[in-house]
Amino acid sequence: MASHPLAPSWLRVPDDANALADGVWAANVSRSDRGEITVAGVSAPELAAQFGTPLYVVDETDVRDRAATILSAFQREFTAIGSSATVYYAGKAFLCAEVARWVRDAGLNIDVCSGGELAVALAAGVDASRLGLHGNNKSLAELDRAVEAGIGAIVVDSLQEIPRVAAAAARHGRRQAVRLRVNSGVHAHTHDFLATAHEDQKFGLPLETAADAVALIRAEDSLEFLGLHCHIGSQIFGSDGFAESAARLLTVHRDLLALGPVPELNLGGGFGIAYTDADDPTPIDELAREIARIVRTECERLGVPVPHVAFEPGRAVVGPSTFTLYEVGTTKDVELQSDSGVSAVRRYVSVDGGMSDNARPALYGADYSVRLAGRSSDAGPALIRLAGKHCESGDIVVSDDYLPGDVAPGDLVAVPATGAYCWSLASNYNYLGRPPVVAVRDGAARVIVRGETEADLLARDAGLDAR
């Protein structure tokens, strides 16, 4: 079948519009003999009947296994070159008490970047020594709380923060370990809104100023300098960006070693995942092996020992584990002209969620895919645009994909790879409650984050207190 004239060039017409692309869905997601999408033995219709829609559905075993696999890969590869590695789970991707426990149990530390994320991790029972605190504008209260709790490390993001952390540490009688976030000037191949190693951005300090900043840190008796930290972007495929960034960081690392210990190097995260079958992320084993090779080669060139290395993946741990389940409300065919002047029809399929549960398409044009979840169909594929129910023309969940042409009101549809930056960016726009999050494992489903009701939303309205 020829490509639809309104379809983007990367989107291929599926041989089977029911097929679930490998690598895009969680490991325990499949279609049953009845054509229903199932996760760990529980079907989408069962989940919708029990918990309603929209609904975030997490394959718990998939999260646990991905966390353990990533840790194992980096520890194995850095042990092979005479070093070691720590992996932090970047909690900003999606953090709740259960997820914090899953990644802790898999051996990961956790990176938090606000007082709220710190509170969740501590309440979940994660030892503070296994936490790291990020953020370009940490409040004095957040710094004090983190130091008092015994946080493992704080990533210093500005010169002004150095005396603030030092004062908090002195106040609590601690010697606080800190990293210094720097910008390597390397821009990984990603969306501009996701690139965080530009010099013209809010995070970190220019690499050329690192020596002066480290001198200020070392001058504080209450601070212990661990090493440099850099994050070159998000949704990164391949190792080229990490190679160039590591080379630049290690040159400064060598210079800093001449004046004192620099036990580690933190290369951040940003490892990409597949959102559609057109995406081809680098396998984690290959990525770990290549980054370890790069670090070893650069250290040999510079004549320095290989430091302990830390990484901070979030999306790669939790992103593929989750799909969002929706119910179709309306469908609408819109006749348009393609760029080549050909008349064609785009079908708008509107669901009961939207940008309030997945802001990424509206924020930076993120691509997703979608499949029928409650049944399979023999109907031919139709180009669709999955729209939300919000009062915004930009409220699009999936810009372009193919669904069976008989998709209709009442159908369940599932959007995969929504584990990262969907719930965590969710809002109450148009007074929609944020959906619940359900974890499924071994044939059983349970709520791990309760959904919001209209009563929850009204309870915060102080103008209703008199009632």
Secondary structure, DSSP 4 states (H G I P E B T S, - for coil): -PPPTTS-TTPPPPS-TT---TTTS-TTEEE-TTS-EEETTEEHHHHHHHH-SSEEEEEHHHHHHHHHHHHHHHHHHHHTTT--EEEEEETTS---HHHHHHHHHTT-EEEE-SHHHHHHHHHTT--GGGEEE--SS--HHHHHHHHHHT-SEEEE-STTHHHHHHHHHHHTT--EEEEEEEE-S---SS-GGG----SSSSSSEEGGGHHHHHHHHHT-TTEEEEEEE----SSB-SSHHHHHHHHHHHHHHHHHHTTS---EEE----B---SSTT--PPPHHHHHHHHHHHHHHHHHHHT-PPPEEEE--SHHHHGGGEEEEEEEEEEEEEEEE-TTS-EEEEEEEEES--TTT--HHHHH------EESS----SPEEEEEEE-SSS-TT-EEEEEEEEETT--TT-EEEEE--SSSSSTT---GGGPPPPPEEEEETTEEEEEEPPPPHHHHHHT-GGGTT-
